[in-house]
């Protein structure tokens, strides 16, 4: 059957594209990149804790995209197993 073979080949690039799309969407950019960096710059200038707040900002962004990367790896590992995708 052609569909299970196609799913096995297509899923890793599709999940990678989904992660890139998530990071590049206007909603994500408006909320994460602009809001996080704006809040970071305001707090860093007012408190003087530049490095600490930069780390917190990076961790928050990572927390939003890391689960998608884990999901992508899970899909890839699952599809590489014998009998996956309906076999």
VENVEN-V995122 format. One record per pair of residues at least 4 apart in sequence whose ideal C-beta (glycine too) atoms are under 8 Angstrom apart, sorted by the first residue. I is the first residue (numbers start at 1). GAP is how many residues later the second one is. Records with the same first field share a line. If there is no record, write none. Layout:
# VENVEN-V995122
I: GAP, GAP
This chain:
# VENVEN-V995122
1: 4, 85
2: 4
3: 4, 82, 83
4: 4, 80, 81, 82, 83
5: 4, 80
6: 4
7: 4, 72, 78, 79
8: 71, 72, 76, 77
10: 4
11: 4, 64, 65, 68
12: 4, 60, 63, 64, 67
13: 4
14: 4
15: 4, 53, 56, 57, 60, 61
16: 4, 56
17: 4
18: 4, 50, 54
19: 4, 46, 49, 50, 53
20: 4
21: 4
22: 6, 43, 46
23: 5, 42
24: 4, 5
25: 4
26: 4
27: 4
28: 4, 5, 36
29: 4, 5
30: 4, 5
31: 4
32: 4, 28, 29, 32
33: 4, 28
34: 4
35: 4
36: 4, 21, 24, 25
37: 4, 20
38: 4
39: 4, 18
40: 4, 13, 14, 16, 17
41: 4
42: 4
43: 4, 6, 10
44: 4, 5, 6, 9, 10
47: 6
49: 4
50: 4
51: 4
52: 4
53: 4
54: 4
55: 4
56: 4
57: 4
58: 4
59: 4
60: 4
61: 4
62: 4
63: 4
65: 4
66: 4
67: 4
68: 4
69: 4
70: 4
71: 4
72: 4
73: 4
74: 4
75: 4
76: 4
77: 4
78: 6
79: 5, 6
80: 4
82: 5
83: 4
